[in-house]
Amino acid sequence: MLETGGLPCELLGLIAAAGGGLTAEDLAHLTGNRPLKVRRTLAGATGRIFLTSPPIWAPDGKVYLLGHEEIQATAMEMLSDTELRTYRDRLHAWADLHRANAWPVETPEYLLRGYTSLLRATRDRERMVALAADPARHERLWLTTGSDLEALTEITGAFDLHCAGAGPDGPDISTALVLAIRRDTLHGHSKTVPADLVAAWSLLDHTDRAISLALAHPDQHQRVRTLVRASTSLVGLGSNVAAQALAEPAVAIARALDEPSDRVKGLAQVAEALAEAGALEQALDVAAEALEIARAHAESSQQANFLIAVARAVSSAGKHVRAPALAMEVAELSRTVDGENMRVWALSAAAETLAGLGRHEQVTEIANEIIALAPANPNIDIRALMLHKAALAMAQAGHPERAVEITLQAIEIARALADPERLSDVLADIASATARVEQYDLAVETARSIVDAEWQAKALADIAGFMCGMGQHERALELARTTHPVGPALSLVAEALSEAGRHERAIILATEAAETARVLDDPQRQALALGVVAHVLARAGHHERAARIARTVTDPERRSRTMAVVASIAAKDGLRERATELASEAAVIGRAVNDPEWRTQVLGVVADAMAVVGHHEGAIELAAEAETCARTIAEASTREWLLTRVVVALARAGEQGRAGELVRTFHGAEERSAALIHVLGLMEECEQWDELAAAAVESARAITQPRDRSPALANVACALHHKGHHEYAEALANEAVNSARTLEGREYDWALGRAAEALARMGQCERAAELVRTLAAPAGVVIRGFVASAIADVGCFESAVELVAEAVEIARSHGDLSVLSKALVHQLGVLAATGNRPRAVELAADADEAVRALPVAWQADDLVKMAAVMAAVGNVDRAIEFAGEAASIPEFLRPSGNTGGAWTLVEAADVCGATAKGREFTVDALQTAFWLDTFRILPALAPEAVPVAAHCLLDEGWAAWPGTPQAVPFSS
């Protein structure tokens, strides 16, 4: 064919160059022939070397590919480089044409799917990045596939090519930033996908599409949860086969979770879903796997939670012959849990599982164990809850009289609680649990004794729900009408009646609940109540009425969720075409969800960065957009904290007057004070500066909480001192000290430390050192360190060195390695700041040794700080070595509350600066974390990247929070 030339040669060359996947219409366009001629040629005598395959996404047609890998390889060998380049250039020009037209609806499937495989195979980095960074293409892929997974896969491939093709100066940060912004935009869409939408597509036989929706979520834990919830919804609709199809891929995702606690919980959740779907054997295999992980991490503080999760999974698979043995293993492991209260919680879960399996003797034994543990617990609330768990176990073991007796003891103990809210919480928990074992009179009596109206209503609604679960609908309704507000309890009864097939009665009650919520003017309760109305209407076969009700839900995320529920019920009822339309509508609504808080934050951060790098007009434009967005945020304190960054951006861009006007609209004293301090630092002294300074002082003094007032006064003092108002600044710093002295414990330590730092920055070094010397370890050690750094910054080198040396000695005597490592790192920083570089390098070995003695999880922060010191003393290679080690510590090893691997990468990049290694760390952070986490270092490290982000946010039409898409995906 190649030697003959003509159309057969062209077709073979194009199909080989493309890697297959082209239709007759595609080939006709690329060769300038009619589709019929192409088909006849490919079906002729030479056609036997071709195979056809159905397209992946299109409903009909076929695509052509070479019949065997050997034929493909032979064709590629026979084509010259010039011929191959010519055929590929045709494909590139074809793709460029569709890209220029914003990927219209008639875009061929090859250009949306196969073309990216060609670019990856040929390592065509520029074209791959251009495709992956194109929001119009992302929208077309979503409209075609119903998920953002394909677009996210393209972005991952583009990132890989971009990093692999980096030169000696490191990868380009601007390109990585654009890819990260586009990826996180898609992740933002995926976060709002309701599990019921996944269930709906599964019911419509689009299982791959359903799974892709779940897999597009950025968080692996949420992928598991979404698939499990969708599977559970399908079980509720009677579709066990479809439920299993969604639960099975969740097993692999759960196994891949990094942290053992997440892995156990994920596997247990999947096991529970598989059991509910009827796959008992597989469910117990997965539950046993989770139990083995729990056994291997018996020392974990999460052990009780591990066992509770496994117990629930085993309970769901209780009909299987293997379940009792596994339940007994859970019970035995529960007895080894550290901490009496956590042991009780684990034993209680094991008892419930054993009760469901009819092992009443073992349950009674566990109940007695819990009773024996309770008296020794010093906490009243925990003691009461322990007895309540024992009562629950007794009831499940068939000893109702003994259960009542123990419950009354628990209630009597709980009433000794001094905190009214905690008392209400404990009584509500006891009341709900008592109802679970059908002791309704005692449960209601306990609930009605709760003083707090909200907790009482919640407890009574829970009791009504348990009554419904046992088929006592009328009794539940009678109880529901006595609750206030009545809506939530009525909704529970309505749902139960609907499940029991009493549809008309359910509709009446659900409508009544919605009307009650509307009268209360509570948008959240209204949305929940309207969701119930839509649900019961759809169950009753009134799908159109249900859809109309769903559209009246004001919150877009809840509206999407409600519409997805209606779609899944319509699919279950066999209305495939209408269900497809409703599912598509739910998808469009969810994609349009807008988070004004997040948008305001992003715009404010980028506006400030634009001002820093000198793009003042762009900064002002972004600030105006952020201000407009912030006005839709209802909560004043949140709105004002977010607008603080906008205020800073305006002041930095030369719009100090406008910044001052915006601050004056703030109602919160703390927020107003913080914003004014920033503005004062960026303004020259003038009449307006004096007014704003007075307002800052007034705002700081107006803060009611001393723990917040003290640092605010200290910060204002620093701002005034910086402008030459020394006496007034010193007086305010003393106010900050006095405010701190009204506090106790850690709050006192840190407030006094901040006040001392302010004094140090004003040159009051001896006074600052004197204050922090009164603080005890461990906090006092760390505070001495950062105050010593402030003293060094103002040139009091001798005082700084002396103070930080004291911190090291105290840390050594304290015996806490983490405190010692921090003190030594602070000492290095002070020595570097004082110019004593040889001594800093000499002591670096001691600090390094102390840091290495810590568990790996705790090393990252100190390694980054040591890297900064090494960079400051000119030892760049050592700085890069420390930074690289810190960045390599896996995020799952880090303690709870640590900001994790992304933060360390950013800090490492900051230390390395505009070097190849710095750019590498920055791009790694952009590739693995949310792009805004990295953005703060870009003005210094890659200022050219800042306007790129602004362009993405403004010129693209704000892709991160898009409006309603113009087309509806998968329309019938």
N, C-alpha and C positions, 0 to 999 in steps of 0.2 A: 504493500500500500504506500509506503514511504517512497519507494523508488519509482512507482508509477506516477505519483504527483496528482494534481487536481484536487477535487473535493474530498475523495477518500483520504488522501494524505493530510489535508487540512483538519478533517474531523479527528483522525487518529492523533495528530500532533496536539490539538487543543485538549482532547480528553486526557492524554498522557500528561501534558503540562499542568492541567488543572487538578490532576489526581482523581479524576472521575467526578460524578455528581452533577453533570450538565444535562439539561433536557434538550429535546429536539428544538424547542423554541429558542433556548439559549444559544445553541450551536448555529441556528439559522441567523440570528442577529450577529454573531461573531464572524460568520463567513459570508454574509450578504446573500444568502439563499432563502428559499421558502422552506418552512418546516416539513412539508410533505416530501420534498426532495431529500432532505436530511434523513428522514425516517426510512425512505426507500433505499438510500445508500447504505445506511447502517444495517438494514435488514437483508441486504443482498448477499452475494457470494462472500464478500469480505466481512459481512456482518457477524460471522460466527465467532470472531475473536472478541466480540463485545457481549457484555451482560447488561441486563436492565434490572432496576430495583425500584420499589416504590419510594417516593420522597418521604422525608421524615415528618414534615409539617403540613404540606399541601394535602388536600383531601383526595386528589386523584392525580393521574399522570405517571410518568416513569422517568428515571434518570439513567444515563449511560455511564458505564465504567468498563475498563479492560477486564477480560474474563479471568485473569489469573495474575498473581504477583509477578510471575516470571515474564509474562507478556508485558506488563507495565515496565519492569526493569529492562527488558530488551528494547522496547520502544525508546526509553530514556537514553540508552546507550547509543542507539542508532541516530537519534536527533543530534545535530551539531549544536554547539553552544549558541551560535547565531540564530538557528531555527528555534531553539527552545526559548531564547530571549524574545524573539519576535512573537511567538504564541503567548508568552506570559505578558508581554506588553499589551497585547490585545485585551487580555483579561484585566490588566490594571486600568486601561483606558475605560473599559466597560464599568468597572467599579467606580472610577472617578466620576463618570457621568451620573451614576445613581447617587453618589455622595453629594455632588453639586446640586442635585434636585432634592436633597434632604431625605433620601431613602423613601421614595413614594410607595404607595400601597402595592404597586405591581413589581416591586423589587424581587428579582428571582431568588429562590431559596439558596442557590449556590453562593450568591454574594453575601447572604446572611450567615451561612454555615461553613460551606466547604472552602471559601476563599481565605478565611483566617487560618485554616489548616495549611494551605499553600504558603501563606506568609510566614507561619512558624517554621515550616520545613525549609524554606529558603532563607531564614534568618533575616527577613526584610523588616528591620526594626522601625524605620521611619513610617512605613505604611501601616504597620501593626499598631503603632502608637496613635497614628491619625485616626484609625478606625475606633480604637478603644476609647479615645477621648472625645468622641462625637456624640453629643446628647441626642441628636435627631436619630442616629442609628440605634441608640439604646431604647428610644421610644418605639421604633419600628420593631425591634426584637421583642419588646414586651407585648406589643399589639399582636405579634405573630405567634408567640409561644405562651403568653399568659404569665410569664415569670421573668425576673431579671437575672436568672442564673446564667444564661448564655452570655449576656453582656458582662457580667462579673467574671466569667471564665476568660473572656477576651481581655479584660483589664489585667487579670493575673498573668496571662501570657505576655502581654505588652510589657508589664513590669519586669518579668524575667528576662525578656530580650533586651530591654533598656539597660538593666544592670549588667548582663553578660557582655554587652557591647561597649561598656565604659572604657575610656582611654586611661592613660596614666594619671590624669587629673581627677579621676573619679567620675561617677555618673552625673548627668545634668539634673539639678534640683528642680528647675522650673517644670521640666517634663514630668518628673515624678510627682510634683505637687498637683499638676492638672489631673493625672491619672488617679491620685488619691482622692481629690475632690469629686471626680466623677464616680469613683467606687462608693464613696460614703454617701453620695446622693442616692445611689441605687439601694444601699443598705438602709437608708432612711425610709424608702418606699417599703422595703421588705419587712421592716419592723411592725408595720401596721396590718400585715396580712392576718386575717382571723382564721383560726383553726377550722371553723365551719366552712370557709371557702375552700380549704384543702379537701374537706370531706365532700363538698358538693361536686368538685371536679372528679373526685374518685368515683362517686356514684354515677357520674356521666361517662364512665369508662375512660377518663383521661388520667389514669393513675400516674403516668410519667410527669404530666403537667402538675398534678397535685404534689408529688414529691419534690419537684423542682421549686415550687413555691416555698415549701418548708426549708429546703436546702439553701435558698437565697438569703436567709436570715444571717446577719454577721456573727451571731453568737451561737456556738455549737450547742450549748445547753438549751437554748430556745428552739433550736431545730428539733431536738429530742422532744421537748415539751409540746411543740406544735403538732408533730406527728402523733404523739400519744393522745393529745386532746382530740385531734381529728378522728383517730381510731375509736376513741371512747364515744364520740358523737355518732359514728357509724353503727356501733353496737346498739346505741339507744334507738337508732332507726331500723334495727333488725338486719343490718348488712354486715354479717360477721366476716364473710370472705374478703370484702373490701377493707374491713378494719384490719385484718391480718396483713393485707398487702401494704398498708401504711405503717404498721408496727414493726414489720420485719426489717426494713432499712434503718430504723432507729436503733437497732441493736448495734450495728457497725459504728454508728456515730457515737453512741454511748461508750463503746469500748475504746474509742480514740480520744476520749476526754483526758486531759493531762492529769488533773488532780485526783487522787484516789477517792476522796469524798464525793466529788462530782461523778466519777465513774460508777460508784456504788449506787448513788441515788438515781442516776440515769438508767442503769441496767434494771434496777428495781421497778422504776416507773414503766419501762418497756415490758418487763415481765408481767406486771399487773395488767397492762393493756392487752397483751397476748392471751392471758388467762380469760379476761372478759370476752375476748373474741373467740374463745373456744379452743385455742391452741395450747392445751394444758401441758403437754409434754415439753414443748418448746419453752413455755413460760417457766416451768420448774428448772429447766436447764439454765436459763438466763438468771433466775433467782439464785441458783446454786453457785453460779459464777460470781454474782455480787457478794454472796456470803463468803466465798473464798478470799475475795479482796478484803472484806471486813476482817476476816480472821488474820490475814497477813498484816493488818494495820491495827492490831488490838490496842496499841498504845495511843492511838489518835484520840484527841478530844472530841472528835466527831463520831466515835464508836457507837454511842447510843442512837444517834440519828441514822447511822448505817443500818443498825439492826431493826429499827422501827420501819424503815423503808422496805427491807427484805421481808419483814413479818407481814406487811400489807400485801406484798406480791404473793407470798405463800398462801395467805388467806384467800386471795382471789382464785387460786388454783386448788382450793380445798377438796375438790371432788376427785383429784388424782390420788392414786395409791401411794405415791412418793411424798405427798404433802405432809403427813404426820411426822415422818422422820426428819424432814427439813425443819419443821416447826420446832421440834424438840432440840435440834441443833441451835436454833435461834435462841431458845429459852436458856440453854446452857451457857452460850456466849454472853447473854444478857447478865448473867450472874457475875461475870468477870469485869463488868464496866466500872471504871473508876468514878467515884463521886456517887453518894447515895441517891441524890435526887435524879441524876441521869440514869442510874441503874434502875430505879423505879419506873421511869418512863419507858425504858427498853423492855423491862419485865411485863409491864402493862400491855404493851403491843403484842408481846409473845403470848400472853394469856388470852387476849382477844382472838388471836389466830387459833390457838389450841381449843378454845371454846367452840369456835366454828366447826372444828373437826370432831367435836363431841368428847374431848379429853378433859372431862370435868374434874377428875381427881388431881391432875397436874395443875389445873387452873386454881383450884382451892389451895393447893400447896403454895402457889405463887402469891395468891392473895394474903395468905398468912405471913409469908416472907415480907411483903410490903408493910403489913401492919406492925411487924416487929421492928422495921427500920424507921417508921415515922416518928416515934416519941423523941428520938435522939436528935432530930433535926432542929437547929436553933431558930429557923425562920418560920414564922407563923403561917405565912401563905403557902410555903412549900409543904409544911407538915399537913395542912388541911388538904392540899391537892394530892398528897400521897395517900391519905385515907380515902379520898374520893376515888382514886384509882383502884384501891383495894376493894371498895364497895362495888365498883363496876365489875371487877373480876368475880366477886362473890355472886353477884346477880347472874353473870354469864355462866357460872358453874352450877346454877340451880339452887341458890340459897337466898331467896328474896328477902326473908325476914332479917337475916344477918346483914344483908346489903343495906337495908333501911337503917338499921342500928348504926352501922359504920358511917353512913352518909350524915346522919344527925350529929354524930361526933365531929365530923369534918366541918359541918356548918357552924357548930358551937365554937370550934377553934378559930374558924375564919372571922367570926364576929369580934374577935379581940384585935383585929387589924385597925391601926389608927388611921391609915390612909383610905379615905372613902372610895377613891377610884379603884385602888387595888382590891378592896373588899368587894366592890361591884363586879370586877373582872372575875374574881375567884368564885363568887356565888353564881354568876352566869355560866361559868364553866361547869360547876357542879350540877346546876339545873339542867343544862343541855345533856350532860352525860347520863343523868338519872332518867331522862326521857328516852334515851337510846335503849335502855333495858326495860322500857314500857312501864316504869313507875311514874305515871303521869301526874297523879295527885301530888306526890311529894315534889316533883319537878316544878309544877305550877306554883305550889306554895313557896318554894325556894325563890323562884323567879320574882314573884310578887313582893317578896321581902327586900328586893334590891331597891335602894333609894334613888339611884341615878336613873332617870327616865329612859335615856338612850340604851343603857345596858339592859334595863328591864325589858324594853321592847325587843331587843335583839334576842334575849333568852326566850321570851314567849314565842317569837317567830320561829326559833329553832325547834321548840317543843311542838309547835303546830306542824312543822315540817316532818318531824319524826312520827307524829300521829298519822299524817298523810301516807308516809311510807308503809305503815301497817294497815292501811285501808280505812282508817277511822276519819273519813273526810268530814262528816257533819260535826263531830266533836272538835276537829281541828278548826273548822269554820267558826264555830261558836267561840273558841278561844281567840281566833284571829281578830274577831270584831271587838274584843276587849283591849287590844293593844293600841298604843299610840306612838307614832303614827300607824294607822291601820294598813297602809298600802303594802309594805313588804310581806307581812303575814298573809294578806289576801292573795298576793302574787304567788306565794308558795302553794297555797291551797288550789289556786287556779291551775297551776302547772300539774299538780297531782291529779286533779279531776280530768284534765286533758289526757294525761297518760292512761287513765282508767277508762277512757272512751266517753266520758260525760262532757261532750264538747260544748253544748249550748250553755250549760251551767258554768263551765270554765270561762267561756267568752264573757258572760255577764260579770263574773267576779274580777277578771283581768281588766275589763273596762272600768269597773268601779275603782280598782286600785290605781289605774292611770289617772282617773279624774281626781282622786285624792292627792296624788303627787302634784298634779297641776295646780290645785288650790293652794298647796303648801309653797308654791313657787320655788321648788327645789329641782334644778335642771338635772342633777345626777339621778335623783329618784325617779324623775319623769322619764328619763331615758331607759332606766331599768324596767319601769312599769310598762312603757310602750313596747319594749322588747318582748315582755311576757305576752302582751296582747297579740303582737304579730305572731308569736310562736303558737299560741293556742288557736288562733285563726287558721294558720297554715295547717296545723294538725287536724283541724276540723274540715279541711278541704277548701277553705276560703282563701286561696293563694293570692288572688288579686287584692282583696281587702287587706291581707297581711302585708303585701308589698306597699300599699298606700300608707298603712300605719308606719312601716319601717322608714319611709321617706320623711315622716314628720319628726323623727328623732333629730334634735338640733346638733348634737356632737357628731362630727363626721366619722370618727373611729367607731363609735357605738352604732351609728347608722349603717356603716359597712358591715359590721358584725351581725346586726339584726337582719339585713338583707341576705347575707350569706346563709343564715339559719333558714330563712324562707326558701332560698334556692335549694338547699340540701333536702328539705322536706318535699319540695316540688319534684326533685329528681327521684326521690324514693317513691313518690306516687306515680311515676312513669311519665310525667310531663317534661320530656327531655328538652324540647325546643324552648319552652318557657323557662325551664330551670337554667338553661344555658344563658338566656338573656338576663335573668336575675343575677346569676353568678358574675356575669360580665359587668353588670351595673355595680355590684358590691365591690368588684376589683377596682373600678374607676373611682368610686367614692373613697376607698381606702388609699388609693394612690394620691389623692388630692389633699390628704390630711396635712395640716400646717401647724407647726409648733412655733408660736410667736416668741416664746422665751429663747429657744435655741437659735432662731433666726436673728433675734436682736443681739445675742451674744456673739455670734459669728460676724455679723456686720460691724459691731463695735470693735472687735479685736482687729479685723482687717483694716478698718478705718484708722485706728491708732497706728498700725504698722505703716500704712500709706503715709501718714503724717511724719513718722520717724524717718522714712527714706526720702522725704521731700516732695511727695506727690500730694500737695495740699488740696488741689481741686478735687481729685478723686476721693481724698479723705472726707472732705466736706459732703460730697455726694453720698458716700456710704453712710456717713453719720446721719444725714437727713433721712435716708431709708430706714436706718435703725430706729430713729426717733419715732417715725410713723408707725413702724411695726410694734414698738414698745407700748404705744397707746392702747393696743388691744389686749394687753396683759392686765387682768383684773386686780391681782394682788399687788398692793402699793410697794411693799418692801422688796419683792422680787423685781418689780419693774425698775425701781430706783437703783438697786444694786447693778442691774444690767446696764442702765443708762450711765453709770459712773464711767465706764470705759468710753462711752460716746462723748461725755463731757471732756475727758482727757484728750480724745482725738481732736475735738474742736479747738481746745486751748492750744494744743501742739501745732495745729494747722493755722494758727494766727487769729482764730475766731474766739478770743477770750471773752468778749462781751456776750456773745451768744451762749458760750459755755456757762457764764455766770447766770444768765437768765434761766437757763435750763435747770441749774442747781436750785435756784430759788423756788422751783415748783415742787421740790422734794418735800415730803411730809415727815419722813423718818429722820431723827436727829443723827443717828449713826451713819446712815447713807449720805446725808447732806454734808456731814463733817468730812467723811472720806473723800467725797468728790471735790469739795472746796480745797482740801489740802493739795490735791493734784493740780488744780487750777492755779493756786498761789505759787507753786513751784515753777510754773511755766510762764508766769506773767512778770512784766516789769512793774516796779512800784509806781502807783498813780492813785488818784482818788478812788477809782473803782477797786484797786487792790486793797486799800485800807478798809473799804466797806466789806469786801469778801473775807478779809482776815478777821474782822470783828464777828462776822456771821459764822466763821469756822469755830472761833472760840466759844461763841454762844451755843452752837450746835453740839460741840463736844461736852460742854457742861450740862447740856439738857439730856444726855444719854442716861437712862435710869439705872442700868446695871453697872456696878463698879468695875466688873471684869472687862466690860467694853469701854467704859468711860476712861479708865486709866490709860490704855494704849492710845485712845483718840486724842487725849490731852497731850500725851508725849509726842505724837506725830505733829500736832499743830505747833507745839513748842519748837520742834526741829525746823518746820517751815518758816516760822518767824525768825529764828536764830539765823537761818541761811540768808535772810534779807537784812540782817543787821539789827534786829530788835532784841538785843541780848538780854536786857533786864526782864522784859515782859516774858521772853521765852523761858528764862530760868524760873520765874514765878509759876508759869504753867507746868513746867517739869516737876516742881515741888508739889503742885496740886495733884499731878499724876501719881507721885509717890504716896501722898496721903490717901488718895483714893484706893491705891493698891493695898494699903495697910488695913483697910476695912474687910479684906478678903481672908480666906483661909486655904490651907493646903496648896495643891498645885496651882489653883487660880491665883493665889497670893504670889507664889514663886514667879510665875510667868509675867504677871502684871508688873511686879517690881522690877523684874529683869528688863522689860520693855522701857520702863521709866529710866532705869539706869543707863540703858543704851542711848536714850535721848540725851541724857546729861553728858555722856561720853562724847557724843557728836557735837555738843556745844563747847567742848573743851574742859568740862568739869570731870576730868579723868579720875582724880583721887576720890571725889564724892561717889562717882559711879562704882569704882572698885570697892569702896567701903560698903555700899549697899549690898552688892552681890555676895560679899564675903559673909553676910549673915545667913545665906541660904545653904541648906544642907543637901547632901547627895541623895539621890542621883540627879535631880533636876538642877541643883545648884552647880554641879560640875559643867553641864552643858551650857547653862546660862553664863557662867564665868567665861566660857570659851567664846561665845558670840559677843559679849561685852568687851572682852580683850581685843577682839578683831576691830570693834568700833573705836577703841582707844588707840589702836595702832593706826587706823585710818586718819586720825587727826594729828599724828606725829608724836604721841606720847609713848615712844617705843619701849623705854625701860619699864614703865608701869604695865604695859601690855604683856611684855615677856614675863614679868614677875607674876601677874595674875594668872596667866595661862599655865605657868609652871606649878602654881598652887593647885590648879584644877587637876593636873596630871597626878600630883602626889595624893590628893584626896581620892581620886579614882582608883589609884593603886591600893590604897587602904580599904576602899569600899568593897573591892573584890569582884565587881561586876564587869566582865570582859567587854560588854557592849558599851558601857560608860567609859571605860579606859580607852577603847579604840577611838571613840569620839573626841575625848580630851586630847589624845596624841595627835589626831588629825587637825584639831583646832590649833595645837601648838605649832605644827608645821606651817599652817596658814599665817599665823602671827609672825613667825620667824621670816617667812618669805616676804611679808609686807614690810618688815623692818629692814630689809636688805641683807639679812644675815643668811645668805643663800647656802654657804658651806655647812652651817650648822643644821639648816633645814634638810639638806641632802643626807647629812650624817644621821639625823634622827629618823629619817624616812624608814630605815630598816626596822626600828622599834615599832613604829606605827604599822608597818606592813605585817610584822609578826603578830601584833595584837589583832589586826583585822582578820588574818588567816585563821586565828584561833576561834573565831566566831563560827557558828553554823553558816553554811553557804548562803542560806536564805537571807541572812542579815548583813552580808558583806557589801552588797551593791552600792548603797549610799556612801559608805566610807571610801570605797575604791574610787568612786567618782570624785569625791572631795580631794583625795590624794592625787588624782590625775590633774586636778585644777592647780594644786600646789606645785606639782612637777612642771606643769606648763609655765607657771609664774616664775619659777627659778631657771627657766630655759632648758630644762631636760625634756624636750618634746618627745623623744622616743619612749622614755619611761612613762610620760603622760598618756601616750597612745596605748601603751601596754596595759596600764591600769584601766583606762577607759574601755578597752576591748574586753578585758576580763569581766568588768561590771556588766557590760552589755550582753555577755554570753550566758549570764545566769538565767535559767528558765523562769518565766513569769510564774508558773504554778508553784515553784518552790518558795515564793516570797510570802511573808506573813500577811494576814488579813489587814487591809488598810494601806499596805504599801502600794504605791502607784504603778509598780510593775516594770516589765521590760521596756515598754515604750518610753517611760520617763527616763530610764537609765540610758537608752540610746540617745535621747535628746540631750541629756547632760553630757554624755561622752562627746557628742558632736560639738556642743558648745565649748568644751575644753579644747578640742582639736582645732576649732576654728576653720578658716577657709583653706584647709588642706585637703588632699585627696581622701585621707581617712575621715576627716570631718564630713565631707560630702557623702562618703559611703555610709557613715552612721546615720546621717540625716535621711538619706533615701531608704535605708533599712527601717527607720522609724516610720516614714511615710508609707512604706509597704505593709507594715504590720499593725499600725494603730490609726486612730482617727487623726485626720490631717491637722486639725486645730491644735492637737497636743504638741505638734512640732513647730507650729507657726511662730511662736514667740522668739525663736532664735534666728529666724530668717532675715530680719532687717540687718543684722550684723554679719551673718554668714553668707547669705545669698540675697542681697537687696533687690536684684533683678527679678526675683521670684514673686515679690510682694504684689506688684501690679498685675501679675499673671492671675493671682487669686482674685483680685478685685475684678478683673475682666470676666473670670468665670462666674462671679456672683452677679454682676450687673449686666454685661452684654449678652449673656446667655438667656436672660429672662428669668433669672433665679431658679436654676434647675434643682437646687437642693430642696426647694419647697414649691413644686410646680402647681399650676392651676389644673383644672379638670382637663384631662386629655381630650383631644378633639374627636377621636374615634373610639369605638367600643371593641375590645378584643373578642374574638371567637363568636361574633354575631352569627346567628343561624342563617 
